[in-house]
């Protein structure tokens, strides 16, 4: 069927073009909104600047087609073949492309916000400057894709494959990358603020200068990654693997890295204000000095006197046990809890709540402390329920 016949039938109200062989057809600029082109062969066709919004292109063949500037808004392209197609500046907003094939497709500056690309294959696709806000890219293959400067805010990338992809300068604010594969990906200067990277594989990835503030990297695998100058402040790195990672001058102020493995890492100049030096592995790590200043301006530096990182860092937090030769009764327990609550409200050097072991004639309070200043607070809490507490408090 020729282009003139298609347009004539469409003008009469017909929308049924399913399964037709329309290879190399030229329908540039045509309006085929809502047309049924499912299973049609549109390979090497020219749809430049055409209107295919809300069209049904399910299982259609569009490989090597000219589709630049085409309107696919709210169209159905599930399992469609768009390999090596030119889709520059095309509009796929709110379209469905579930399990679609877009290998080596050209999608520069394309609009894909709200699109559903779950399970699609975008291997080696060019998505430079594309808009993918709130897009569903879960389980999508984006390996070796070029996503430089793309806007992917709040996109769903759970279990996506981004191996060796280029995401430098990309806006990934608030994205969900849970369990995603990012081996050897380039994320330099990327904005990952508030991103969920729980369990993500970032081995040998380049995260230099990346913004990872408030990001969740719980259980993430970052061995061999480059994090020089990265901002991980207030991030969560619980049980993360950071073996042989370069953290030179990275910002971890306020981060929680309990259980993290930093063996063999480079940590010189890392900003650690408000970060516990305990509960991490640092065997073989290199660190000449760390910045403990509030603003990261090096006004307070800890200079290492030896090459042993255990001089400052330790896998086991210091433990203080206070043994009282008496059994805490109900009133004493309540007094201890109220005291802790009051100190929590008014004291900036709060010790963590103790673990209590109560036996017939002995009570043991075990504190895990992060700073020496907490020793006094721990002692104050421990003696509060007892008769000699007031005298001790006056003396102190």
Secondary structure as UniProt FT lines:
FT   HELIX           3..11
FT   TURN            12..13
FT   TURN            18..19
FT   TURN            23..24
FT   TURN            28..29
FT   TURN            33..34
FT   TURN            38..39
FT   TURN            43..44
FT   TURN            48..49
FT   TURN            53..54
FT   TURN            58..59
FT   TURN            63..64
FT   TURN            68..69
FT   TURN            73..74
FT   TURN            78..79
FT   TURN            83..84
FT   TURN            88..89
FT   TURN            93..94
FT   TURN            98..99
FT   TURN            103..104
FT   TURN            108..109
FT   TURN            113..114
FT   TURN            118..119
FT   TURN            123..124
FT   TURN            128..129
FT   TURN            133..134
FT   TURN            138..139
FT   TURN            143..144
FT   TURN            148..149
FT   TURN            153..154
FT   TURN            158..159
FT   TURN            163..164
FT   TURN            168..169
FT   TURN            173..174
FT   TURN            178..179
FT   TURN            183..184
FT   TURN            188..189
FT   TURN            193..194
FT   TURN            198..199
FT   TURN            203..204
FT   TURN            208..209
FT   TURN            213..214
FT   TURN            218..219
FT   TURN            223..224
FT   TURN            228..229
FT   TURN            233..234
FT   TURN            238..239
FT   TURN            243..244
FT   TURN            248..249
FT   TURN            253..254
FT   TURN            258..259
FT   TURN            263..264
FT   TURN            268..269
FT   TURN            273..274
FT   TURN            283..284
FT   STRAND          289..291
FT   TURN            294..295
FT   STRAND          301..303
FT   HELIX           309..311
FT   STRAND          318..324
FT   HELIX           330..346
FT   TURN            348..349
FT   STRAND          355..358
FT   STRAND          363..369
FT   TURN            372..373
FT   HELIX           374..383
FT   TURN            384..385
FT   TURN            387..388
FT   HELIX           389..395
//
